[in-house]
Amino acid sequence: MADLPKPFRKFQADFPEVSQAYEALGKAASESGPLEARIRELIKLGMAASRGSESAVHSHTFRALESGASIAEIEQAILLGITTMGFPTMMAALTWARDAIENSKDTR
């Protein structure tokens, strides 16, 4: 996976026990049902988009690509939110995802 954002790495260093508990919670949630990794990452991408979180959109775009999602699937996961999060928020998230996709190509 791409390098974690610097603020998150600092959080991990400053609060290792909390960070480990956070990671364990995420793992437990991921393993609690039948969804495969690709679908989980597309769902998380949609959630990040709806929150307007640029760093989370980048992160989950990278993770979706790593789990086998296509660019078309990533774009649709964001486009589906157009009627619930609004056009400007959707466009921002689509722009961030496309930036992440381009950055992932630069690292290959």
Buried (B, 14 or more C-beta within 10 A) or exposed (E): EBEEEEEBEEBBEEEEEEBEEBEEEEEEEEEEEEEEBBBBBBBBBBBBBBEBBBEBBBBBBBBBBBBEBEBEBBBEBBBBBBEEBEEEBBEBBBEBBBBBBEEBEEEE
